[in-house]
Amino acid sequence: EVQLVESGGGLVQPGGSLRLSCAASAFIFEDHAMHWVRQVPGKGLEWVSGISWNSGSMGYADSVKGRFTISRDNAKKSLYLQMNSLRTEDTAFYYCAKATEGAYNTGFGGLDVWGQGTTVTVSS
Amino acid sequence: QSVLTQPPSASGTPGQRVTISCSGSRTNIGGNTVSWYQQLPGTAPKLLIYRNNQRPSGVPDRFSGSKSGTSASLAISGLQSEDEADYFCSAWDDNLGNVIFGGGTKVTVV
């Protein structure tokens, strides 16, 4: 079964750091761009970051640019999100998602597989 | 305020057809494809429609998507109680350089 499993969420103080991981299985990971999307409970979806199949290009939402870093390890079939200088407004449920294409930007068609999500709470 | 505009709610009786709109601009819907997601309570979003009107395998043909100009629509025909969920549209935005989502539409089966 095609699956994405996130881990690494938790409670952190403002200004702290967390590293989210996403383990992929049952699909050719290196063929697809990957994305992180977050959601405050009861609210809408917010795109956080995306990375192309070969890590050649990546992008970030303005709200996280300069603080978050996306990366992937195709050999380990894993996606990561390093989150630094965390703010209370970063509190959300974080999903990793598989893109239908290899590029995270050009020809974006949609996100066809989503993980179950991991909770990030930034609070003192 | 989302870049893509959706009505906050929609409703219908079982068996009815419900349509959800998604309004954007030439930098997103106007020049790129639209995808739609269904989010049942307490679960992750699920892709319903990609590339404007394509259904992934396993998605019932009761769900259909269309796009015209800078707007897109998701239609649910033969509405069923299990269709009660939040629905989000999405597209790439060339100006922002990122994926954008609509604010979501809560569909209620009355």
gemmi code that builds the backbone of each chain (N, CA, C; Angstrom):
import gemmi

chains = {
    "A": [
        ("GLU", (0.849, -1.201, 0.000), (0.000, 0.000, 0.000), (0.881, 1.245, 0.000)),
        ("VAL", (0.576, 2.173, -0.900), (1.302, 3.445, -0.944), (1.057, 4.195, 0.364)),
        ("GLN", (2.129, 4.632, 0.998), (1.974, 5.207, 2.329), (3.043, 6.255, 2.619)),
        ("LEU", (2.644, 7.258, 3.377), (3.555, 8.259, 3.912), (3.309, 8.326, 5.415)),
        ("VAL", (4.376, 8.281, 6.193), (4.241, 8.315, 7.649), (5.139, 9.404, 8.210)),
        ("GLU", (4.524, 10.416, 8.807), (5.272, 11.520, 9.395), (5.641, 11.215, 10.848)),
        ("SER", (6.707, 11.850, 11.287), (7.124, 11.749, 12.685), (7.917, 13.000, 13.040)),
        ("GLY", (8.158, 13.183, 14.339), (9.010, 14.285, 14.767), (8.284, 15.478, 15.364)),
        ("GLY", (6.966, 15.446, 15.317), (6.222, 16.559, 15.899), (6.302, 16.559, 17.415)),
        ("GLY", (5.840, 17.636, 18.018), (5.853, 17.710, 19.470), (5.663, 19.119, 19.967)),
        ("LEU", (5.924, 19.285, 21.253), (5.794, 20.594, 21.902), (7.172, 21.242, 21.995)),
        ("VAL", (7.255, 22.482, 21.567), (8.529, 23.199, 21.606), (8.263, 24.647, 21.993)),
        ("GLN", (9.229, 25.257, 22.644), (9.085, 26.662, 23.044), (9.346, 27.588, 21.862)),
        ("PRO", (8.770, 28.766, 21.887), (9.071, 29.744, 20.836), (10.567, 29.960, 20.707)),
        ("GLY", (11.026, 29.997, 19.466), (12.453, 30.129, 19.199), (13.169, 28.805, 19.070)),
        ("GLY", (12.489, 27.729, 19.406), (13.100, 26.415, 19.350), (13.074, 25.806, 17.961)),
        ("SER", (13.538, 24.554, 17.883), (13.642, 23.848, 16.606), (13.013, 22.468, 16.695)),
        ("LEU", (12.572, 21.991, 15.547), (12.072, 20.632, 15.401), (12.438, 20.152, 14.013)),
        ("ARG", (12.604, 18.839, 13.878), (12.831, 18.255, 12.555), (11.764, 17.204, 12.311)),
        ("LEU", (10.959, 17.456, 11.294), (9.938, 16.493, 10.901), (10.512, 15.536, 9.861)),
        ("SER", (10.073, 14.295, 9.925), (10.460, 13.292, 8.942), (9.212, 12.684, 8.330)),
        ("CYS", (9.366, 12.184, 7.123), (8.259, 11.531, 6.422), (8.833, 10.336, 5.689)),
        ("ALA", (8.402, 9.145, 6.068), (8.887, 7.911, 5.452), (7.892, 7.440, 4.408)),
        ("ALA", (8.408, 7.178, 3.201), (7.566, 6.757, 2.089), (7.724, 5.264, 1.816)),
        ("SER", (6.650, 4.661, 1.334), (6.721, 3.254, 0.975), (5.771, 2.938, -0.168)),
        ("ALA", (6.143, 1.906, -0.922), (5.315, 1.313, -1.974), (5.106, 2.210, -3.189)),
        ("PHE", (6.007, 3.152, -3.435), (6.004, 3.877, -4.708), (7.433, 4.322, -4.992)),
        ("ILE", (7.693, 4.708, -6.223), (9.041, 5.107, -6.626), (9.277, 6.534, -6.140)),
        ("PHE", (9.806, 6.638, -4.931), (9.950, 7.920, -4.242), (10.711, 8.930, -5.093)),
        ("GLU", (11.797, 8.484, -5.728), (12.681, 9.411, -6.434), (12.079, 9.964, -7.720)),
        ("ASP", (10.920, 9.503, -8.100), (10.253, 10.001, -9.306), (9.344, 11.198, -9.043)),
        ("HIS", (9.115, 11.498, -7.773), (8.080, 12.466, -7.439), (8.576, 13.613, -6.573)),
        ("ALA", (8.058, 14.809, -6.856), (8.251, 15.929, -5.940), (7.480, 15.632, -4.659)),
        ("MET", (7.914, 16.269, -3.581), (7.256, 16.097, -2.292), (6.984, 17.462, -1.668)),
        ("HIS", (5.949, 17.521, -0.862), (5.543, 18.792, -0.278), (5.206, 18.622, 1.202)),
        ("TRP", (5.267, 19.728, 1.912), (4.735, 19.821, 3.280), (3.573, 20.819, 3.251)),
        ("VAL", (2.478, 20.421, 3.888), (1.281, 21.262, 3.987), (0.853, 21.238, 5.451)),
        ("ARG", (0.441, 22.383, 5.971), (0.029, 22.402, 7.368), (-1.406, 22.898, 7.510)),
        ("GLN", (-1.971, 22.589, 8.655), (-3.374, 22.946, 8.896), (-3.589, 23.182, 10.383)),
        ("VAL", (-4.051, 24.363, 10.711), (-4.498, 24.636, 12.062), (-5.845, 23.949, 12.225)),
        ("PRO", (-6.063, 23.189, 13.299), (-7.344, 22.488, 13.476), (-8.535, 23.416, 13.283)),
        ("GLY", (-9.456, 22.974, 12.438), (-10.646, 23.768, 12.169), (-10.461, 24.823, 11.101)),
        ("LYS", (-9.243, 24.927, 10.574), (-8.956, 25.947, 9.555), (-8.576, 25.292, 8.226)),
        ("GLY", (-8.154, 26.099, 7.272), (-7.837, 25.605, 5.949), (-6.430, 25.050, 5.825)),
        ("LEU", (-6.096, 24.653, 4.613), (-4.786, 24.099, 4.308), (-3.836, 25.221, 3.898)),
        ("GLU", (-2.583, 25.123, 4.370), (-1.555, 26.096, 3.990), (-0.331, 25.350, 3.489)),
        ("TRP", (0.060, 25.609, 2.242), (1.287, 25.025, 1.708), (2.481, 25.610, 2.436)),
        ("VAL", (3.422, 24.743, 2.802), (4.600, 25.174, 3.538), (5.846, 25.161, 2.650)),
        ("SER", (6.061, 24.024, 1.960), (7.294, 23.886, 1.190), (7.178, 22.726, 0.218)),
        ("GLY", (7.975, 22.783, -0.850), (8.017, 21.699, -1.815), (9.428, 21.494, -2.316)),
        ("ILE", (9.732, 20.264, -2.763), (11.066, 19.938, -3.264), (10.924, 19.015, -4.462)),
        ("SER", (11.738, 19.251, -5.478), (11.652, 18.445, -6.688), (12.246, 17.063, -6.465)),
        ("TRP", (12.051, 16.193, -7.425), (12.432, 14.791, -7.298), (13.907, 14.593, -6.970)),
        ("ASN", (14.754, 15.473, -7.513), (16.207, 15.297, -7.339), (16.824, 16.351, -6.425)),
        ("SER", (15.966, 17.049, -5.664), (16.412, 18.130, -4.764), (16.999, 19.319, -5.526)),
        ("GLY", (16.796, 19.355, -6.834), (17.359, 20.438, -7.628), (16.677, 21.774, -7.432)),
        ("SER", (15.457, 21.742, -7.014), (14.747, 22.997, -6.739), (13.792, 22.794, -5.583)),
        ("MET", (13.579, 23.862, -4.871), (12.687, 23.813, -3.725), (12.108, 25.199, -3.501)),
        ("GLY", (11.008, 25.240, -2.777), (10.370, 26.518, -2.518), (9.695, 26.529, -1.158)),
        ("TYR", (9.434, 27.745, -0.687), (8.867, 27.917, 0.642), (7.786, 28.990, 0.628)),
        ("ALA", (6.826, 28.826, 1.507), (5.860, 29.890, 1.718), (6.582, 31.061, 2.382)),
        ("ASP", (6.138, 32.266, 2.114), (6.770, 33.443, 2.705), (6.778, 33.374, 4.228)),
        ("SER", (5.753, 32.741, 4.794), (5.622, 32.688, 6.252), (6.716, 31.857, 6.925)),
        ("VAL", (7.405, 31.008, 6.157), (8.433, 30.149, 6.753), (9.801, 30.342, 6.117)),
        ("LYS", (9.869, 31.154, 5.071), (11.127, 31.343, 4.351), (12.206, 31.870, 5.292)),
        ("GLY", (13.382, 31.250, 5.211), (14.496, 31.647, 6.066), (14.529, 30.945, 7.403)),
        ("ARG", (13.435, 30.253, 7.744), (13.375, 29.544, 9.036), (13.274, 28.038, 8.847)),
        ("PHE", (12.602, 27.611, 7.789), (12.395, 26.189, 7.531), (13.264, 25.753, 6.353)),
        ("THR", (13.719, 24.495, 6.397), (14.494, 23.926, 5.299), (13.954, 22.546, 4.961)),
        ("ILE", (13.599, 22.364, 3.702), (13.118, 21.069, 3.236), (14.282, 20.303, 2.615)),
        ("SER", (14.275, 18.991, 2.795), (15.298, 18.150, 2.181), (14.727, 16.745, 2.002)),
        ("ARG", (15.430, 15.955, 1.226), (14.994, 14.573, 1.008), (16.216, 13.685, 0.832)),
        ("ASP", (16.019, 12.417, 1.123), (17.050, 11.403, 0.911), (16.384, 10.287, 0.117)),
        ("ASN", (16.639, 10.263, -1.180), (15.965, 9.278, -2.034), (16.377, 7.852, -1.699)),
        ("ALA", (17.605, 7.664, -1.249), (18.059, 6.318, -0.881), (17.281, 5.788, 0.318)),
        ("LYS", (16.909, 6.696, 1.200), (16.154, 6.303, 2.390), (14.656, 6.495, 2.208)),
        ("LYS", (14.258, 6.976, 1.025), (12.844, 7.227, 0.733), (12.225, 8.100, 1.825)),
        ("SER", (12.913, 9.151, 2.150), (12.467, 10.010, 3.251), (12.508, 11.484, 2.888)),
        ("LEU", (11.563, 12.206, 3.456), (11.442, 13.652, 3.295), (11.598, 14.274, 4.688)),
        ("TYR", (12.200, 15.466, 4.720), (12.434, 16.107, 6.012), (11.999, 17.577, 5.968)),
        ("LEU", (11.730, 18.111, 7.139), (11.487, 19.549, 7.276), (12.159, 20.006, 8.561)),
        ("GLN", (13.250, 20.742, 8.412), (13.936, 21.313, 9.561), (13.282, 22.662, 9.860)),
        ("MET", (12.759, 22.794, 11.064), (12.044, 24.005, 11.445), (12.803, 24.705, 12.567)),
        ("ASN", (13.310, 25.883, 12.288), (14.048, 26.676, 13.269), (13.288, 27.952, 13.596)),
        ("SER", (13.692, 28.601, 14.665), (13.078, 29.876, 15.081), (11.561, 29.770, 15.081)),
        ("LEU", (11.067, 28.726, 15.683), (9.629, 28.469, 15.654), (8.850, 29.540, 16.393)),
        ("ARG", (7.674, 29.836, 15.860), (6.790, 30.853, 16.419), (5.471, 30.213, 16.822)),
        ("THR", (4.727, 30.868, 17.655), (3.435, 30.314, 18.084), (2.518, 30.098, 16.885)),
        ("GLU", (2.657, 30.944, 15.867), (1.795, 30.806, 14.688), (2.173, 29.624, 13.795)),
        ("ASP", (3.263, 28.923, 14.122), (3.622, 27.710, 13.398), (2.889, 26.492, 13.956)),
        ("THR", (2.174, 26.678, 15.055), (1.411, 25.584, 15.640), (0.367, 25.091, 14.651)),
        ("ALA", (0.435, 23.813, 14.325), (-0.465, 23.245, 13.319), (-0.218, 21.748, 13.209)),
        ("PHE", (-1.065, 21.134, 12.420), (-0.896, 19.749, 12.021), (-0.098, 19.799, 10.720)),
        ("TYR", (0.991, 19.041, 10.618), (1.837, 19.075, 9.430), (1.697, 17.759, 8.659)),
        ("TYR", (1.366, 17.899, 7.377), (1.243, 16.736, 6.492), (2.370, 16.743, 5.469)),
        ("CYS", (2.914, 15.571, 5.158), (3.737, 15.458, 3.963), (2.848, 14.872, 2.869)),
        ("ALA", (3.132, 15.234, 1.644), (2.297, 14.811, 0.532), (3.135, 14.591, -0.715)),
        ("LYS", (2.726, 13.618, -1.493), (3.413, 13.242, -2.735), (2.759, 13.971, -3.914)),
        ("ALA", (3.585, 14.549, -4.756), (3.075, 15.224, -5.948), (2.887, 14.228, -7.084)),
        ("THR", (2.009, 14.572, -8.000), (1.794, 13.703, -9.148), (2.934, 13.809, -10.153)),
        ("GLU", (3.780, 14.866, -10.055), (4.894, 15.055, -10.983), (6.232, 15.072, -10.247)),
        ("GLY", (7.297, 15.166, -11.041), (8.633, 15.226, -10.469), (9.067, 16.609, -10.043)),
        ("ALA", (8.545, 17.620, -10.705), (8.874, 18.998, -10.341), (7.881, 19.486, -9.308)),
        ("TYR", (8.368, 20.276, -8.339), (7.459, 20.728, -7.290), (6.658, 21.936, -7.765)),
        ("ASN", (7.108, 22.573, -8.845), (6.467, 23.807, -9.281), (5.878, 23.687, -10.694)),
        ("THR", (6.744, 23.540, -11.687), (6.281, 23.484, -13.068), (5.314, 22.332, -13.283)),
        ("GLY", (4.159, 22.640, -13.827), (3.195, 21.594, -14.121), (2.578, 20.941, -12.906)),
        ("PHE", (2.532, 21.688, -11.793), (1.940, 21.113, -10.578), (0.545, 20.600, -10.884)),
        ("GLY", (0.328, 19.312, -10.625), (-0.955, 18.701, -10.955), (-1.797, 18.383, -9.749)),
        ("GLY", (-1.169, 18.209, -8.602), (-1.919, 17.864, -7.406), (-1.093, 16.993, -6.479)),
        ("LEU", (-1.648, 16.730, -5.302), (-0.985, 15.924, -4.281), (-1.824, 14.670, -4.070)),
        ("ASP", (-1.311, 13.530, -4.536), (-2.168, 12.351, -4.595), (-2.013, 11.379, -3.432)),
        ("VAL", (-1.021, 11.573, -2.598), (-0.886, 10.736, -1.408), (-0.502, 11.649, -0.250)),
        ("TRP", (-1.197, 11.491, 0.868), (-0.954, 12.310, 2.059), (-0.655, 11.395, 3.248)),
        ("GLY", (0.212, 11.861, 4.115), (0.426, 11.148, 5.357), (-0.697, 11.435, 6.341)),
        ("GLN", (-0.605, 10.842, 7.503), (-1.638, 11.039, 8.518), (-1.402, 12.311, 9.310)),
        ("GLY", (-0.221, 12.893, 9.171), (0.088, 14.162, 9.816), (0.757, 14.008, 11.170)),
        ("THR", (1.441, 15.059, 11.569), (2.064, 15.107, 12.885), (1.829, 16.504, 13.474)),
        ("THR", (1.603, 16.546, 14.785), (1.241, 17.809, 15.430), (2.473, 18.554, 15.923)),
        ("VAL", (2.533, 19.816, 15.591), (3.575, 20.708, 16.088), (2.895, 21.777, 16.936)),
        ("THR", (3.317, 21.877, 18.184), (2.776, 22.892, 19.097), (3.915, 23.764, 19.583)),
        ("VAL", (3.819, 25.050, 19.318), (4.845, 26.003, 19.758), (4.223, 26.854, 20.855)),
        ("SER", (4.703, 26.639, 22.054), (4.120, 27.335, 23.204), (5.115, 27.365, 24.349)),
        ("SER", (5.036, 28.426, 25.140), (5.891, 28.526, 26.321), (5.174, 27.968, 27.557)),
    ],
    "B": [
        ("GLN", (-7.193, 35.575, 4.358), (-7.882, 35.658, 3.063), (-7.142, 34.801, 2.036)),
        ("SER", (-7.788, 33.748, 1.543), (-7.160, 32.853, 0.584), (-7.126, 33.494, -0.796)),
        ("VAL", (-6.093, 33.121, -1.571), (-5.976, 33.626, -2.937), (-7.073, 33.023, -3.813)),
        ("LEU", (-7.423, 31.761, -3.531), (-8.513, 31.105, -4.236), (-9.776, 31.221, -3.367)),
        ("THR", (-10.864, 31.673, -3.970), (-12.090, 31.934, -3.224), (-13.111, 30.828, -3.407)),
        ("GLN", (-13.522, 30.253, -2.299), (-14.568, 29.234, -2.304), (-15.693, 29.698, -1.380)),
        ("PRO", (-16.936, 29.254, -1.658), (-18.005, 29.537, -0.697), (-17.738, 28.744, 0.568)),
        ("PRO", (-18.025, 29.302, 1.738), (-17.732, 28.582, 2.983), (-18.578, 27.337, 3.186)),
        ("SER", (-19.762, 27.303, 2.598), (-20.631, 26.158, 2.805), (-21.487, 25.881, 1.581)),
        ("ALA", (-21.940, 24.639, 1.510), (-22.880, 24.196, 0.486), (-23.656, 23.033, 1.077)),
        ("SER", (-24.859, 22.838, 0.605), (-25.659, 21.736, 1.136), (-26.599, 21.187, 0.075)),
        ("GLY", (-27.068, 20.003, 0.327), (-28.015, 19.362, -0.571), (-28.638, 18.158, 0.093)),
        ("THR", (-29.694, 17.678, -0.495), (-30.342, 16.478, 0.009), (-29.760, 15.257, -0.696)),
        ("PRO", (-29.913, 14.097, -0.108), (-29.388, 12.877, -0.755), (-29.898, 12.739, -2.186)),
        ("GLY", (-28.975, 12.459, -3.090), (-29.336, 12.288, -4.484), (-29.213, 13.554, -5.313)),
        ("GLN", (-29.138, 14.699, -4.655), (-29.017, 15.965, -5.382), (-27.613, 16.148, -5.935)),
        ("ARG", (-27.493, 17.171, -6.788), (-26.207, 17.575, -7.341), (-25.783, 18.875, -6.657)),
        ("VAL", (-24.558, 18.889, -6.181), (-24.009, 20.075, -5.523), (-22.773, 20.512, -6.293)),
        ("THR", (-22.641, 21.810, -6.485), (-21.487, 22.359, -7.185), (-20.760, 23.347, -6.279)),
        ("ILE", (-19.439, 23.221, -6.242), (-18.596, 24.113, -5.445), (-17.697, 24.896, -6.397)),
        ("SER", (-17.682, 26.210, -6.236), (-16.872, 27.042, -7.115), (-15.541, 27.395, -6.465)),
        ("CYS", (-14.576, 27.722, -7.311), (-13.244, 28.117, -6.862), (-12.782, 29.221, -7.816)),
        ("SER", (-12.681, 30.435, -7.309), (-12.354, 31.575, -8.151), (-10.935, 32.050, -7.901)),
        ("GLY", (-10.201, 32.262, -8.972), (-8.818, 32.702, -8.845), (-8.500, 33.820, -9.809)),
        ("SER", (-7.301, 33.766, -10.370), (-6.859, 34.806, -11.301), (-6.004, 34.177, -12.405)),
        ("ARG", (-5.519, 35.027, -13.295), (-4.757, 34.487, -14.425), (-3.415, 33.912, -13.993)),
        ("THR", (-2.929, 34.323, -12.799), (-1.628, 33.822, -12.353), (-1.727, 32.455, -11.683)),
        ("ASN", (-2.921, 32.015, -11.363), (-3.064, 30.686, -10.766), (-3.979, 29.812, -11.628)),
        ("ILE", (-5.268, 29.859, -11.404), (-6.167, 29.002, -12.175), (-6.079, 29.310, -13.667)),
        ("GLY", (-5.935, 30.590, -13.987), (-5.911, 30.982, -15.393), (-4.775, 30.376, -16.191)),
        ("GLY", (-3.670, 30.042, -15.547), (-2.520, 29.536, -16.270), (-2.031, 28.178, -15.816)),
        ("ASN", (-2.700, 27.594, -14.826), (-2.251, 26.309, -14.276), (-3.448, 25.406, -13.996)),
        ("THR", (-3.154, 24.157, -13.700), (-4.247, 23.213, -13.473), (-4.738, 23.270, -12.029)),
        ("VAL", (-5.946, 22.786, -11.853), (-6.617, 22.818, -10.542), (-6.781, 21.404, -10.006)),
        ("SER", (-6.590, 21.261, -8.717), (-6.863, 19.989, -8.051), (-7.858, 20.238, -6.916)),
        ("TRP", (-8.569, 19.187, -6.558), (-9.586, 19.255, -5.508), (-9.340, 18.151, -4.482)),
        ("TYR", (-9.583, 18.474, -3.222), (-9.358, 17.545, -2.123), (-10.601, 17.469, -1.239)),
        ("GLN", (-10.839, 16.272, -0.725), (-11.906, 16.027, 0.236), (-11.263, 15.719, 1.579)),
        ("GLN", (-11.724, 16.381, 2.618), (-11.209, 16.093, 3.949), (-12.366, 15.736, 4.873)),
        ("LEU", (-12.445, 14.474, 5.204), (-13.441, 14.016, 6.171), (-12.974, 14.413, 7.565)),
        ("PRO", (-13.895, 14.565, 8.513), (-13.514, 14.988, 9.864), (-12.445, 14.098, 10.472)),
        ("GLY", (-11.387, 14.722, 10.967), (-10.332, 13.994, 11.668), (-9.403, 13.194, 10.781)),
        ("THR", (-9.460, 13.418, 9.469), (-8.595, 12.653, 8.566), (-7.774, 13.584, 7.677)),
        ("ALA", (-6.789, 13.008, 7.003), (-5.971, 13.776, 6.072), (-6.754, 14.057, 4.791)),
        ("PRO", (-6.403, 15.123, 4.095), (-7.053, 15.375, 2.797), (-6.822, 14.222, 1.832)),
        ("LYS", (-7.777, 14.065, 0.922), (-7.701, 13.022, -0.103), (-7.897, 13.678, -1.458)),
        ("LEU", (-7.044, 13.334, -2.413), (-7.161, 13.903, -3.751), (-8.396, 13.361, -4.452)),
        ("LEU", (-9.253, 14.270, -4.922), (-10.461, 13.891, -5.653), (-10.306, 14.113, -7.152)),
        ("ILE", (-9.724, 15.240, -7.503), (-9.579, 15.638, -8.904), (-8.190, 16.250, -9.072)),
        ("TYR", (-7.492, 15.893, -10.139), (-6.219, 16.535, -10.472), (-6.253, 16.956, -11.934)),
        ("ARG", (-5.402, 17.881, -12.278), (-5.337, 18.407, -13.643), (-6.729, 18.767, -14.159)),
        ("ASN", (-7.446, 19.521, -13.353), (-8.756, 20.106, -13.683), (-9.921, 19.121, -13.644)),
        ("ASN", (-9.725, 17.948, -14.266), (-10.888, 17.072, -14.445), (-10.556, 15.584, -14.404)),
        ("GLN", (-9.357, 15.244, -13.932), (-8.949, 13.847, -13.893), (-9.206, 13.249, -12.507)),
        ("ARG", (-9.789, 12.073, -12.502), (-10.074, 11.385, -11.242), (-9.043, 10.302, -10.987)),
        ("PRO", (-8.435, 10.291, -9.803), (-7.548, 9.165, -9.465), (-8.371, 7.883, -9.399)),
        ("SER", (-7.692, 6.767, -9.556), (-8.406, 5.502, -9.449), (-9.008, 5.378, -8.048)),
        ("GLY", (-10.235, 4.876, -8.006), (-10.907, 4.699, -6.732), (-11.860, 5.825, -6.367)),
        ("VAL", (-11.727, 6.963, -7.051), (-12.661, 8.069, -6.786), (-13.915, 7.864, -7.633)),
        ("PRO", (-15.078, 7.839, -7.011), (-16.323, 7.580, -7.767), (-16.556, 8.634, -8.849)),
        ("ASP", (-17.184, 8.215, -9.937), (-17.438, 9.160, -11.037), (-18.562, 10.143, -10.705)),
        ("ARG", (-19.073, 10.085, -9.477), (-20.025, 11.112, -9.010), (-19.314, 12.457, -8.836)),
        ("PHE", (-17.996, 12.386, -8.701), (-17.204, 13.596, -8.529), (-16.615, 13.994, -9.888)),
        ("SER", (-16.814, 15.261, -10.256), (-16.257, 15.731, -11.516), (-15.754, 17.157, -11.361)),
        ("GLY", (-14.731, 17.482, -12.131), (-14.147, 18.810, -12.074), (-14.131, 19.462, -13.435)),
        ("SER", (-14.187, 20.793, -13.417), (-14.109, 21.547, -14.653), (-13.415, 22.871, -14.382)),
        ("LYS", (-12.925, 23.470, -15.454), (-12.248, 24.763, -15.347), (-12.602, 25.608, -16.560)),
        ("SER", (-12.815, 26.890, -16.282), (-13.060, 27.826, -17.372), (-12.446, 29.167, -16.994)),
        ("GLY", (-11.479, 29.596, -17.767), (-10.832, 30.865, -17.488), (-10.113, 30.851, -16.146)),
        ("THR", (-10.533, 31.740, -15.259), (-9.893, 31.847, -13.951), (-10.748, 31.241, -12.832)),
        ("SER", (-11.685, 30.380, -13.208), (-12.522, 29.709, -12.216), (-12.587, 28.214, -12.477)),
        ("ALA", (-12.847, 27.491, -11.409), (-12.998, 26.043, -11.508), (-14.188, 25.622, -10.655)),
        ("SER", (-14.682, 24.424, -10.927), (-15.822, 23.910, -10.174), (-15.663, 22.433, -9.896)),
        ("LEU", (-16.175, 22.022, -8.748), (-16.272, 20.606, -8.400), (-17.751, 20.295, -8.279)),
        ("ALA", (-18.193, 19.274, -8.964), (-19.579, 18.850, -8.890), (-19.667, 17.487, -8.230)),
        ("ILE", (-20.615, 17.365, -7.329), (-20.903, 16.084, -6.698), (-22.338, 15.733, -7.077)),
        ("SER", (-22.483, 14.698, -7.874), (-23.820, 14.280, -8.263), (-24.236, 13.076, -7.420)),
        ("GLY", (-25.551, 12.881, -7.276), (-26.024, 11.771, -6.449), (-25.467, 11.870, -5.045)),
        ("LEU", (-25.624, 13.041, -4.424), (-25.047, 13.322, -3.109), (-25.396, 12.217, -2.104)),
        ("GLN", (-24.385, 11.814, -1.329), (-24.578, 10.785, -0.315), (-24.133, 11.320, 1.049)),
        ("SER", (-24.635, 10.699, 2.094), (-24.319, 11.167, 3.451), (-22.813, 11.135, 3.717)),
        ("GLU", (-22.136, 10.178, 3.116), (-20.683, 10.079, 3.351), (-19.894, 11.157, 2.618)),
        ("ASP", (-20.584, 11.999, 1.844), (-19.918, 13.104, 1.162), (-19.803, 14.330, 2.070)),
        ("GLU", (-20.384, 14.256, 3.261), (-20.251, 15.368, 4.199), (-18.785, 15.507, 4.588)),
        ("ALA", (-18.213, 16.637, 4.209), (-16.774, 16.832, 4.391), (-16.424, 18.268, 4.009)),
        ("ASP", (-15.162, 18.606, 4.210), (-14.628, 19.873, 3.710), (-13.958, 19.607, 2.369)),
        ("TYR", (-14.117, 20.536, 1.441), (-13.547, 20.395, 0.102), (-12.678, 21.609, -0.188)),
        ("PHE", (-11.470, 21.349, -0.675), (-10.513, 22.415, -0.952), (-10.059, 22.352, -2.412)),
        ("CYS", (-9.968, 23.506, -3.053), (-9.356, 23.566, -4.374), (-7.911, 24.038, -4.210)),
        ("SER", (-7.095, 23.790, -5.224), (-5.685, 24.140, -5.148), (-5.121, 24.352, -6.547)),
        ("ALA", (-4.096, 25.181, -6.615), (-3.403, 25.413, -7.888), (-2.029, 26.018, -7.594)),
        ("TRP", (-1.165, 26.005, -8.579), (0.108, 26.708, -8.478), (-0.142, 28.176, -8.828)),
        ("ASP", (0.527, 29.074, -8.100), (0.431, 30.490, -8.433), (1.775, 30.982, -8.946)),
        ("ASP", (1.792, 31.482, -10.175), (3.044, 31.907, -10.803), (3.638, 33.147, -10.135)),
        ("ASN", (2.791, 34.019, -9.612), (3.284, 35.241, -8.960), (3.890, 34.949, -7.601)),
        ("LEU", (3.175, 34.169, -6.811), (3.641, 33.849, -5.461), (4.759, 32.815, -5.500)),
        ("GLY", (4.769, 31.994, -6.556), (5.775, 30.939, -6.638), (5.517, 29.839, -5.638)),
        ("ASN", (4.253, 29.576, -5.364), (3.939, 28.466, -4.478), (2.546, 27.916, -4.753)),
        ("VAL", (2.299, 26.766, -4.117), (0.983, 26.141, -4.193), (0.031, 26.953, -3.318)),
        ("ILE", (-1.177, 27.142, -3.808), (-2.177, 27.863, -3.014), (-3.429, 26.997, -2.892)),
        ("PHE", (-4.146, 27.216, -1.801), (-5.385, 26.496, -1.550), (-6.532, 27.488, -1.377)),
        ("GLY", (-7.719, 27.036, -1.717), (-8.905, 27.809, -1.381), (-9.192, 27.656, 0.104)),
        ("GLY", (-10.080, 28.490, 0.613), (-10.391, 28.475, 2.039), (-11.195, 27.261, 2.496)),
        ("GLY", (-11.736, 26.536, 1.527), (-12.485, 25.337, 1.865), (-13.990, 25.557, 1.879)),
        ("THR", (-14.716, 24.538, 1.494), (-16.183, 24.556, 1.497), (-16.681, 23.358, 2.279)),
        ("LYS", (-17.501, 23.629, 3.279), (-18.080, 22.534, 4.069), (-19.383, 22.107, 3.425)),
        ("VAL", (-19.428, 20.855, 3.004), (-20.638, 20.317, 2.391), (-21.440, 19.548, 3.426)),
        ("THR", (-22.716, 19.901, 3.537), (-23.633, 19.253, 4.463), (-24.729, 18.556, 3.685)),
        ("VAL", (-25.021, 17.333, 4.074), (-26.131, 16.597, 3.461), (-27.308, 16.694, 4.428)),
        ("VAL", (-28.350, 17.400, 3.986), (-29.472, 17.669, 4.896), (-30.602, 16.646, 4.702)),
    ],
}
model = gemmi.Model(1)
for chain_id, residues in chains.items():
    chain = gemmi.Chain(chain_id)
    for i, (resn, *xyz) in enumerate(residues, 1):
        res = gemmi.Residue()
        res.name, res.seqid = resn, gemmi.SeqId(i, " ")
        for name, pos in zip(("N", "CA", "C"), xyz):
            atom = gemmi.Atom()
            atom.name, atom.element = name, gemmi.Element(name[0])
            atom.pos, atom.b_iso = gemmi.Position(*pos), 0.0
            res.add_atom(atom)
        chain.add_residue(res)
    model.add_chain(chain)
structure = gemmi.Structure()
structure.add_model(model)
structure.setup_entities()
